[in-house]
């Protein structure tokens, strides 16, 4: 089921009578259970696009639908939307965990009783029950982030906007938040993830959309995008340096040998190379693979 449909969004700002196009023509769609990483450098139009999706900025052209409703013309669409903002800006720091959940639950149309019940369930799920009476500013950064996610889920939204969910977290807290993101997606919620931590985006996303100068320049399933930009060479790492007859045979195949590493530029030569090396002990075999960081830099630096 399609949860988000944003079609041909455009937004132009005017500065000193000069038109500055922030978003030129952006289309995005998310299905239930899908995590899409929406990436772009500063000034690319990412934030403006998110604000149009969230109903905070009216697009000059194009249309947004969340669970079949337009947030710019039907406020009920926002009941299907939850958001976790960078820096936990969706929390009140002088309220307790319990009070935050109740407050935002009522704000999103729940009765106080239902908000309290749902809040208790979320606190238990996220391991925050013992901190329910603790004010937010006294929590660790990781606990604050867990609570921010819990608050975003209090009204059971179908679409979740996640902005920098692991920024500034230690390793343990980062792993916990990543696990929560996977669980939330597995429940059938669509997640639009924005982050500058591209390793996190690569690990969590099903699909990647990269925006540059107000336009989407790449949008593909994450594994396919990485495969498209990856090389075909293999690297065989040996436990000990090579010498003698094996070196000559590898050279005849046109393979590059550097100390303990044999580079095989043509995949069809991998097994002939392994036959020459047998039975020498190997450390491992790796294939040239692009990271999402490599791809992002390549696409966003082009024509800048």
Buried (B, 14 or more C-beta within 10 A) or exposed (E): EEBBBBBEBBBBEEEEEEEEBBBBBBBBBBBBBBBBBBBBBEEBBBBBBBBBBBBEBEBBEBBBBBBBBBBBEBEEBBBBBBBBBBEBEBBBEEBBBBBBBBBBBBEBEBEEEBBBBBBBBBBEBBEBBEBBEBBBEEBEEBBBBBBBBBBBBBBEBBBBBBBBBBBBBEEEBBEBBBEBBBEBBEEEBBBBBBBBBBEBBBBBBBBBBBBBBBBBBBBBEBEEBBEEBBEEBBBBEBEEEBEEEBBEBBEEEEBEBEEBBBBBEBEEBBEBBBEBBEEEEBEEBEEEEBBBEBBBEEBBEEEE
